[in-house]
């Protein structure tokens, strides 16, 4: 699924090459983000998922009205 998003944003980046450079630059930044996320997921690097979260909190009681 991640590869699908990467492919679609790369195609969008190619489509924006005829527009002003700010559009292409913005989509290029998004492409780089997806490439790094894709590489992190496919190489099995789980430290990125663990570093972003804090201490686990209990879910608590459900709200019932």
C-alpha positions as CSV (number, residue, x, y, z in Angstrom):
1,X,0.0,0.0,0.0
2,X,2.9,2.4,0.8
3,X,4.3,1.7,-2.7
4,X,1.0,2.7,-4.2
5,X,1.1,6.1,-2.5
6,X,4.7,6.5,-3.5
7,X,3.9,5.7,-7.2
8,X,0.9,8.1,-7.3
9,X,2.9,11.0,-5.8
10,X,5.8,10.4,-8.2
11,X,3.3,10.6,-11.0
12,X,1.8,13.7,-9.6
13,X,5.3,15.2,-9.3
14,X,5.9,14.4,-13.0
15,X,2.6,16.0,-13.9
16,X,3.5,19.2,-12.1
17,X,6.7,19.8,-14.0
18,X,5.0,22.2,-16.3
19,X,3.5,24.2,-13.4
20,X,5.5,26.8,-11.3
21,X,8.5,25.2,-9.5
22,X,6.9,25.6,-6.1
23,X,4.4,22.8,-6.9
24,X,7.1,20.5,-8.1
25,X,9.2,21.2,-5.1
26,X,6.3,20.5,-2.7
27,X,5.6,17.2,-4.3
28,X,9.3,16.3,-4.4
29,X,9.4,16.8,-0.6
30,X,6.4,14.5,-0.3
31,X,8.1,12.0,-2.5
32,X,11.2,12.0,-0.3
33,X,9.0,11.5,2.7
34,X,7.3,8.5,1.2
35,X,10.6,7.0,0.0
36,X,12.0,7.2,3.5
37,X,8.9,5.8,5.1
38,X,8.8,3.0,2.5
39,X,12.5,2.1,3.1
40,X,11.9,2.2,6.9
41,X,9.0,-0.2,6.6
42,X,10.5,-2.6,4.1
43,X,13.9,-2.9,5.9
44,X,12.2,-3.8,9.2
45,X,13.4,-0.7,11.0
46,X,10.9,-0.5,13.9
47,X,12.7,2.1,15.9
48,X,10.9,4.9,14.1
49,X,7.6,3.6,15.3
50,X,8.8,3.2,18.9
51,X,10.6,6.5,19.1
52,X,7.5,8.5,18.1
53,X,5.3,7.2,20.8
54,X,5.4,8.0,24.5
55,X,4.5,5.9,27.5
56,X,1.5,3.7,26.9
57,X,-1.7,5.0,28.6
58,X,-4.7,2.9,29.6
59,X,-7.7,3.2,27.3
60,X,-10.1,3.7,30.2
61,X,-13.8,3.0,30.4
62,X,-16.0,3.5,27.2
63,X,-18.3,6.5,27.1
64,X,-21.9,5.2,27.2
65,X,-24.8,7.6,27.3
